[in-house]
Amino acid sequence: MMKPEREASLQSGTNLDEIRLPVWPYATAFRMRPQTAALVGSAIALAGALAGAFLLVRVGPVPALVLLVALVAGLLVAVDPRSGLWVVLVITALLPYAVVPIKVVITPPLLELAGMAVVGTWLVQSFLDRSRTIPFHPLVLLVLLFAGVSLFAFVLGIGRGYTSQTYHDYAKFMISLSLFFVAWSVLRQIADHRRLTIVFVSVSGLAAALGLALYAGGPGVTLTVLARLIPYGYPASRIVRYIEDDPAKPMRLTSTSVDPNSFAGLLAPAFVIAVTQVVARRPVVPRWLAAGAAALIGPALLLTYSRAGWLGAAFGLGLVAVAGYRWLFVPGGVGLAAAVLLGVGEGVFQRLWQGFTLQDRATQMRLEEYRTALALLREYPAFGVGFGHAPTVELWTGVSSIYLLVAERMGLIGLLVFLAAVVGILWRGWRSWLRERRDDAGSDLLLSWLGAQGAVLLIGLFDHYYVNISFPHMVAVFWLVQAMVLRLAVDRQTRPVGAKG
C-alpha cells in the first residue's frame, strides 16, 4: 500500500514531475497486505504462464497471443473504468473496426464490447460504492441533454429507412458518447490525467508507425496485410485508398483505420498534444516518448492527404503557440519556407491550394452537401430527419461537417444544445487556464488538451466523423477530448493555489 503522505500527494496533485507511477495504479483499491499481494500476484503470474503454454500448444502462437491480450484487456476493463478507458483508446487507434468472429444475432465489435464493459463497470461500482458520486457540473448536464435530444430525434425518425444496422450503429454511438460521463466521473487525480495522456499519445504513435510501414510497402503490401483483417469485420473493398479514389493519384495512408480522413482525425489531436509536451516547461509525458510519437504522427498525418486534418493540427498548435509558446512560430515559419523553397511537400501545398480555390472534385462535392443540408434544415428545422434517409428524393442526408450533420439529424434544437455543450467546455477550459496559469505541469497538460480540442472543433467544420454513427471510435475520441478539457479545467480551479501540477 502507498504511504499516507504519498497517497495525499497524488490526490492533491503536488510535485507531479516527481511522481513515479506504480506498475499497477489501482492496487490500493484491494487493501491487501504486501505479503498477500505478492502471493496473489505470483499465483496470477503462474496461472497466466500455464494458460499461455496450453494455448500455445493447442491453437498456435498467434491465436494464443491474441487470446492472452484479450484476457489482459478484459481484466483491465473489469477492474477499473480508468484502465478500461485505456483499452478503448488502444482499440480505437489500432483495431477500430475489428469484431469478435462469432455471430450471436450480431457480430459484436471489439470497441462496442469494451465500451459497454467500461460503462457497466462504472455503473456497478457507482451503485455499490456510494462514495463514488458523479460530480455535478452544468456543462455535463448539457452533454446529457444532447444525448437526450439525439434519442428523441432518433425515435422521431423511425420509419425513414431504418435498418437493423441503423439501430446497431446508433447503440454504438450512444456507448461512445457515454464514455464522456465515465471519464468525467473517474478521472479525479492528476495522475489519472497523466496516464490517459500517455496512453493516447503512445497508441496514436503506434498506429502512425504501422501506417507508415504499410505505406512504405506500397499498395501491394497494404492490400495483403489489411485483407487478412476481412474475417474480423474489416471491409473487403476500397482497402487501398487514393486521392479522389483515382489510382493515378497518390496513395493515402490509412493504417488500420480504413478511412484516411478519420485516421487524420485521430492523429491531429494526438500530434498537438505530443508537440506541446515536447516543448512544455514541465511535461507530464516523457519528452523522449512525446518526441518519438510526434516524429511518427507528423509524417503519417501528412500522408493521409486530409486537408481538414492538416488544418486542424495547425490550428491546435497555433493556439498553443499564441497562448504560451510564441517562439514556436519561428521554427514553424522557417520550416514552412524551407519546404516551399526546396520543393518538399509540393503535393501537400498543391492539395491545400486546390481546396482553397475550390478546384478539386472533393471540395465541390462538399459545397453541394452544404447546400443540400441547408435545404433539408429549412424543411425540418426543429428535430431534423433522424438517422435514416431523407424524406424526399431531391434531398439526401450526409454532409462533411459535424455541425451541419447534427442539424440534419437532430435539427436546430440539437445543434444549439451541441454548440452550447462544446463551446461551453471550450470557454471553461480557456478561462481556467488563463486564470490559474502557473509554471507547472498541470498548466501545460491543460494547454495540450485545449490545443487538441481546438483541432477537433476546426476539423469538424470540414468533416463529419466525430458525430457520425458509422464512426463510433471517432465519436469516442471527440467526447474523451471534451471530458479531459472539462475535468482538467475544473480540477485546476478547485485545487489549492499553493498546490503544484
C-alpha distance (Angstrom), angle and dihedral (degrees) to the residues before:
residue distance angle dihedral
M1 . . .
M2 3.77 . .
K3 3.74 120.1 .
P4 3.82 111.8 -105.9
E5 3.78 93.5 -114.0
R6 3.81 90.7 49.3
E7 3.82 92.0 51.0
A8 3.79 90.9 47.4
S9 3.80 89.6 51.1
L10 3.78 91.2 55.4
Q11 3.79 92.7 47.4
S12 3.78 94.5 49.3
G13 3.79 93.6 41.8
T14 3.79 95.1 -127.3
N15 3.78 122.8 158.5
L16 3.79 92.7 5.7
D17 3.79 94.3 173.3
E18 3.80 90.7 56.5
I19 3.79 95.5 49.2
R20 3.79 113.9 110.4
L21 3.75 111.4 -154.7
P22 3.80 113.7 -129.1
V23 3.78 118.2 -122.1
W24 3.80 89.8 -113.2
P25 3.80 107.5 28.8
Y26 3.79 98.2 -163.4
A27 3.78 100.9 47.9
T28 3.79 91.5 116.0
A29 3.80 89.6 66.8
F30 3.83 90.1 72.2
R31 3.83 94.7 54.5
M32 3.79 92.8 -144.9
R33 3.76 127.0 161.5
P34 3.81 113.8 -116.6
Q35 3.82 92.1 -109.6
T36 3.80 91.9 50.1
A37 3.79 92.2 45.6
A38 3.81 90.9 51.0
L39 3.81 91.3 49.6
V40 3.81 93.0 48.3
G41 3.81 91.3 45.9
S42 3.81 91.6 50.9
A43 3.80 91.1 49.1
I44 3.82 91.5 50.2
A45 3.80 91.4 47.7
L46 3.81 91.7 49.5
A47 3.80 92.1 47.5
G48 3.79 90.2 48.5
A49 3.79 92.3 50.0
L50 3.81 92.0 49.8
A51 3.82 91.9 46.7
G52 3.79 90.6 48.8
A53 3.77 92.6 50.5
F54 3.81 91.5 48.2
L55 3.80 92.9 50.0
L56 3.79 91.6 45.4
V57 3.79 91.0 56.6
R58 3.81 97.7 40.7
V59 3.83 105.2 39.7
G60 3.81 106.5 13.7
P61 3.81 135.1 -106.6
V62 3.83 101.1 -69.1
P63 3.83 98.1 47.8
A64 3.81 89.1 42.5
L65 3.79 91.2 53.5
V66 3.81 91.3 47.2
L67 3.80 92.4 50.3
L68 3.78 93.0 48.0
V69 3.80 91.7 48.6
A70 3.82 88.9 49.4
L71 3.81 89.6 50.0
V72 3.80 92.5 52.0
A73 3.82 91.1 46.1
G74 3.79 90.4 49.9
L75 3.80 91.4 51.7
L76 3.81 91.2 49.4
V77 3.79 91.0 51.7
A78 3.81 94.8 44.2
V79 3.81 96.5 47.4
D80 3.79 100.8 51.5
P81 3.84 136.9 -6.4
R82 3.81 90.1 -132.6
S83 3.79 93.2 62.9
G84 3.80 87.6 39.1
L85 3.80 88.5 63.0
W86 3.81 88.1 57.0
V87 3.81 89.5 56.4
V88 3.81 90.2 50.0
L89 3.82 90.3 53.2
V90 3.81 92.1 48.1
I91 3.81 91.9 52.4
T92 3.82 91.6 43.2
A93 3.80 92.5 54.5
L94 3.79 101.5 36.9
L95 3.83 110.5 22.9
P96 3.82 108.7 14.1
Y97 3.81 95.6 153.3
A98 3.80 99.8 36.7
V99 3.79 117.9 125.0
V100 3.76 134.6 -169.3
P101 3.83 102.7 -99.2
I102 3.82 92.3 -130.0
K103 3.79 118.8 94.8
V104 3.80 117.9 -145.6
V105 3.83 102.3 166.4
I106 3.83 85.0 -50.4
T107 3.77 133.2 24.0
P108 3.82 102.0 -113.7
P109 3.82 116.5 -134.4
L110 3.80 117.0 -132.8
L111 3.79 91.8 -125.2
E112 3.79 92.2 52.9
L113 3.80 92.3 49.5
A114 3.81 92.1 47.6
G115 3.80 92.6 46.5
M116 3.80 93.0 48.7
A117 3.81 90.5 48.0
V118 3.82 92.4 50.0
V119 3.81 92.8 48.7
G120 3.80 90.9 43.8
T121 3.81 93.4 49.9
W122 3.80 90.2 48.4
L123 3.82 92.4 50.2
V124 3.82 94.0 46.3
Q125 3.80 93.2 47.8
S126 3.80 91.3 46.4
F127 3.81 90.1 51.0
L128 3.81 95.4 46.8
D129 3.80 96.6 41.3
R130 3.80 110.2 49.6
S131 3.82 90.6 -170.7
R132 3.82 89.0 69.7
T133 3.77 96.4 82.9
I134 3.79 123.0 170.7
P135 3.82 107.2 -113.4
F136 3.79 113.0 -119.9
H137 3.78 120.9 -124.0
P138 3.83 129.3 154.5
L139 3.81 91.9 -130.8
V140 3.81 90.6 56.3
L141 3.80 87.7 55.2
L142 3.81 89.0 52.2
V143 3.82 90.4 54.7
L144 3.81 88.7 48.6
L145 3.81 89.2 49.8
F146 3.81 89.4 51.2
A147 3.80 89.4 53.8
G148 3.81 89.0 50.3
V149 3.82 93.3 49.4
S150 3.81 90.4 49.4
L151 3.80 90.2 52.3
F152 3.80 91.2 48.8
A153 3.82 90.8 49.7
F154 3.81 89.8 47.7
V155 3.81 91.4 54.0
L156 3.82 91.9 46.7
G157 3.79 89.6 52.7
I158 3.79 95.8 55.0
G159 3.79 107.4 122.9
R160 3.81 94.9 37.4
G161 3.75 97.9 104.2
Y162 3.80 99.8 -61.6
T163 3.79 114.4 167.7
S164 3.78 131.9 -173.9
Q165 3.82 86.6 -94.6
T166 3.82 90.1 56.6
Y167 3.80 91.2 55.3
H168 3.78 91.0 46.3
D169 3.81 93.3 47.4
Y170 3.79 91.9 49.2
A171 3.81 90.5 50.8
K172 3.82 89.1 53.3
F173 3.80 89.4 48.1
M174 3.81 91.2 54.6
I175 3.80 92.4 46.6
S176 3.80 90.5 53.1
L177 3.81 91.2 47.0
S178 3.82 89.7 50.3
L179 3.81 89.5 61.8
F180 3.81 86.9 74.2
F181 3.80 89.8 66.4
V182 3.80 92.2 44.9
A183 3.80 92.6 51.8
W184 3.81 92.1 44.7
S185 3.81 90.9 51.8
V186 3.80 103.8 42.0
L187 3.80 105.0 33.8
R188 3.79 95.0 83.3
Q189 3.81 103.0 138.3
I190 3.77 130.7 61.1
A191 3.80 89.0 -123.1
D192 3.83 88.8 60.6
H193 3.81 90.4 54.8
R194 3.78 90.0 47.9
R195 3.80 94.3 52.4
L196 3.80 94.0 47.2
T197 3.81 90.5 49.2
I198 3.80 91.6 50.8
V199 3.81 91.3 49.1
F200 3.81 93.0 48.2
V201 3.80 93.8 49.5
S202 3.82 92.8 43.1
V203 3.81 98.3 49.6
S204 3.82 91.2 44.0
G205 3.80 88.8 52.9
L206 3.82 90.6 49.6
A207 3.80 91.3 49.8
A208 3.81 89.6 49.5
A209 3.81 91.5 49.2
L210 3.81 91.0 51.1
G211 3.79 90.6 47.9
L212 3.81 92.3 50.2
A213 3.80 90.9 49.6
L214 3.80 91.7 51.8
Y215 3.80 91.3 44.7
A216 3.81 91.4 51.4
G217 3.80 89.3 52.8
G218 3.79 90.7 56.1
P219 3.81 130.9 -137.3
G220 3.80 93.4 -46.2
V221 3.79 95.7 56.7
T222 3.80 92.4 41.2
L223 3.81 91.2 51.7
T224 3.81 93.3 46.3
V225 3.80 95.6 48.9
L226 3.79 99.3 41.1
A227 3.81 92.5 43.8
R228 3.80 87.0 65.5
L229 3.80 87.8 65.9
I230 3.83 93.7 58.6
P231 3.86 93.1 93.3
Y232 3.81 87.2 54.5
G233 3.79 97.3 58.2
Y234 3.80 102.5 -80.0
P235 3.82 119.2 134.4
A236 3.77 120.2 -94.7
S237 3.82 94.8 -147.7
R238 3.80 135.1 56.9
I239 3.78 90.3 22.9
V240 3.80 93.0 148.9
R241 3.79 111.8 49.9
Y242 3.80 129.0 -154.4
I243 3.79 134.6 -177.1
E244 3.82 106.2 -77.9
D245 3.84 87.0 -5.7
D246 3.80 88.7 -78.3
P247 3.84 112.9 138.0
A248 3.81 88.2 -156.0
K249 3.81 88.5 66.9
P250 3.82 127.8 68.2
M251 3.77 119.8 -65.1
R252 3.81 115.6 -112.7
L253 3.79 123.0 -132.1
T254 3.81 114.3 -120.3
S255 3.82 106.9 156.9
T256 3.83 105.3 -165.5
S257 3.81 93.5 -36.9
V258 3.84 93.8 90.8
D259 3.80 93.6 -149.4
P260 3.84 116.8 70.7
N261 3.80 94.1 -155.8
S262 3.80 95.1 54.0
F263 3.79 90.1 43.9
A264 3.80 87.9 55.7
G265 3.80 87.0 51.2
L266 3.80 88.3 59.8
L267 3.80 95.6 43.4
A268 3.82 98.2 46.5
P269 3.85 98.5 64.7
A270 3.81 91.0 38.7
F271 3.83 89.8 52.4
V272 3.80 91.7 50.8
I273 3.81 91.4 50.8
A274 3.81 93.2 45.4
V275 3.82 94.7 49.6
T276 3.80 92.0 45.1
Q277 3.78 90.4 52.2
V278 3.80 91.1 49.2
V279 3.83 91.9 57.0
A280 3.81 96.8 33.3
R281 3.78 117.4 120.2
R282 3.79 91.1 -134.8
P283 3.83 109.2 15.8
V284 3.78 123.9 -166.9
V285 3.81 92.2 -156.1
P286 3.83 112.2 66.6
R287 3.80 107.4 -102.2
W288 3.79 93.1 -127.5
L289 3.81 90.5 54.7
A290 3.81 93.9 44.9
A291 3.82 92.2 46.4
G292 3.80 92.8 47.8
A293 3.80 92.2 48.3
A294 3.82 92.0 47.3
A295 3.81 90.8 49.3
L296 3.81 89.6 55.3
I297 3.79 99.7 37.6
G298 3.82 95.7 48.6
P299 3.84 97.5 60.9
A300 3.80 91.5 38.4
L301 3.81 90.5 53.2
L302 3.80 91.0 51.1
L303 3.80 92.2 49.7
T304 3.80 92.8 53.9
Y305 3.84 85.0 70.8
S306 3.79 88.0 -144.8
R307 3.79 107.3 151.3
A308 3.79 91.8 -168.6
G309 3.80 89.2 54.1
W310 3.81 92.1 49.2
L311 3.79 93.3 48.5
G312 3.80 92.2 45.0
A313 3.80 93.1 52.4
A314 3.81 91.4 46.0
F315 3.80 91.2 48.6
G316 3.80 93.3 48.5
L317 3.81 92.5 49.4
G318 3.81 89.3 45.3
L319 3.80 89.5 56.7
V320 3.80 90.5 50.2
A321 3.81 91.7 48.0
V322 3.80 94.5 48.5
A323 3.79 92.8 45.2
G324 3.78 101.3 46.6
Y325 3.81 116.7 -17.2
R326 3.80 109.6 46.9
W327 3.77 91.4 158.6
L328 3.84 86.2 74.7
F329 3.80 88.1 77.9
V330 3.83 89.6 68.2
P331 3.84 98.9 59.2
G332 3.80 89.2 35.2
G333 3.80 92.4 54.7
V334 3.79 92.8 43.8
G335 3.79 91.5 50.2
L336 3.81 92.1 48.6
A337 3.81 92.1 49.4
A338 3.80 91.7 47.8
A339 3.82 91.1 50.1
V340 3.80 90.8 52.3
L341 3.81 94.6 46.5
L342 3.80 95.5 44.9
G343 3.78 94.6 42.7
V344 3.80 92.1 -120.3
G345 3.79 110.7 151.7
E346 3.78 94.0 12.6
G347 3.80 89.6 151.2
V348 3.80 90.3 53.4
F349 3.80 93.8 54.0
Q350 3.78 91.9 43.0
R351 3.81 92.3 52.2
L352 3.81 91.4 48.7
W353 3.80 91.1 48.9
Q354 3.81 91.8 50.5
G355 3.79 89.2 52.7
F356 3.80 94.8 48.2
T357 3.81 91.9 48.0
L358 3.84 93.6 43.9
Q359 3.80 91.8 -122.9
D360 3.80 103.7 132.8
R361 3.79 128.9 74.4
A362 3.82 95.3 -118.0
T363 3.81 92.6 57.9
Q364 3.79 92.2 46.5
M365 3.81 90.1 51.0
R366 3.80 89.6 51.7
L367 3.80 91.0 53.9
E368 3.80 89.9 52.0
E369 3.81 89.8 49.3
Y370 3.81 90.2 52.3
R371 3.81 91.7 51.3
T372 3.81 91.7 48.9
A373 3.81 92.2 47.2
L374 3.82 91.2 53.4
A375 3.80 90.6 48.2
L376 3.80 90.5 49.8
L377 3.79 90.5 48.5
R378 3.80 91.3 53.4
E379 3.81 89.6 55.5
Y380 3.83 96.2 44.4
P381 3.82 106.8 23.4
A382 3.81 103.7 155.3
F383 3.82 108.1 53.0
G384 3.80 103.3 -5.7
V385 3.78 124.1 -133.9
G386 3.79 99.9 -60.1
F387 3.78 123.3 -124.5
G388 3.78 101.2 -49.4
H389 3.79 134.1 72.1
A390 3.78 127.2 -44.8
P391 3.82 113.5 -92.2
T392 3.83 94.2 -121.5
V393 3.79 135.2 46.0
E394 3.81 92.6 -126.3
L395 3.80 91.9 61.8
W396 3.78 131.2 52.3
T397 3.78 136.7 -173.4
G398 3.76 125.4 -121.6
V399 3.79 125.9 77.4
S400 3.80 134.0 177.1
S401 3.80 97.0 -115.3
I402 3.79 128.3 77.8
Y403 3.80 90.7 -145.3
L404 3.80 95.6 52.7
L405 3.81 91.4 40.3
V406 3.81 90.7 55.1
A407 3.81 88.1 48.9
E408 3.82 91.4 50.5
R409 3.78 94.0 48.4
M410 3.82 101.0 34.3
G411 3.80 105.0 18.0
L412 3.78 128.9 -132.2
I413 3.80 90.7 -48.6
G414 3.79 91.1 58.4
L415 3.79 91.8 44.5
L416 3.81 92.8 50.8
V417 3.81 92.2 49.6
F418 3.81 91.1 46.3
L419 3.81 92.5 49.9
A420 3.79 91.8 45.3
A421 3.82 89.8 54.1
V422 3.80 100.4 44.9
V423 3.81 96.6 36.4
G424 3.79 88.9 46.2
I425 3.81 90.6 53.5
L426 3.80 89.9 46.5
W427 3.81 92.0 50.8
R428 3.82 92.1 44.3
G429 3.79 91.8 51.1
W430 3.79 96.2 49.2
R431 3.79 93.1 42.9
S432 3.80 90.4 52.9
W433 3.80 92.5 46.7
L434 3.80 93.4 49.3
R435 3.82 94.3 45.3
E436 3.79 97.9 41.3
R437 3.81 98.1 34.1
R438 3.79 109.8 149.5
D439 3.75 136.3 160.1
D440 3.78 94.3 -101.6
A441 3.77 142.1 102.7
G442 3.79 94.2 -98.1
S443 3.80 92.7 61.8
D444 3.79 92.5 50.9
L445 3.80 91.2 46.2
L446 3.80 91.7 53.2
L447 3.81 90.4 45.2
S448 3.82 89.9 51.9
W449 3.79 92.3 55.2
L450 3.81 92.4 42.2
G451 3.81 88.1 56.6
A452 3.81 89.3 49.0
Q453 3.80 90.1 49.9
G454 3.80 90.7 51.1
A455 3.80 88.6 51.4
V456 3.81 95.4 52.8
L457 3.81 93.8 43.8
L458 3.81 91.4 52.4
I459 3.80 92.5 44.8
G460 3.79 86.2 53.2
L461 3.80 89.8 66.2
F462 3.80 90.2 66.2
D463 3.82 105.8 26.3
H464 3.77 138.7 43.6
Y465 3.80 111.4 -152.2
Y466 3.83 98.0 98.6
V467 3.83 90.6 71.4
N468 3.80 100.6 22.3
I469 3.81 115.0 116.6
S470 3.82 89.0 -143.3
F471 3.83 90.4 63.7
P472 3.83 104.7 51.4
H473 3.81 91.9 158.1
M474 3.81 90.5 60.0
V475 3.81 90.9 45.5
A476 3.81 86.2 56.4
V477 3.83 92.0 50.2
F478 3.80 92.1 49.5
W479 3.80 95.7 50.9
L480 3.80 94.6 41.0
V481 3.81 88.1 56.3
Q482 3.82 89.5 51.3
A483 3.81 91.7 47.6
M484 3.80 93.0 49.9
V485 3.81 92.7 51.0
L486 3.79 93.6 48.5
R487 3.81 94.5 43.2
L488 3.82 93.5 48.8
A489 3.81 92.1 45.1
V490 3.80 93.6 51.1
D491 3.80 93.6 42.5
R492 3.79 92.8 52.1
Q493 3.78 93.8 51.2
T494 3.81 93.9 47.4
R495 3.82 93.5 46.1
P496 3.80 115.5 97.4
V497 3.80 113.3 -94.3
G498 3.77 92.0 -120.9
A499 3.78 94.2 53.7
K500 3.77 120.4 99.5
G501 3.80 130.2 -139.4
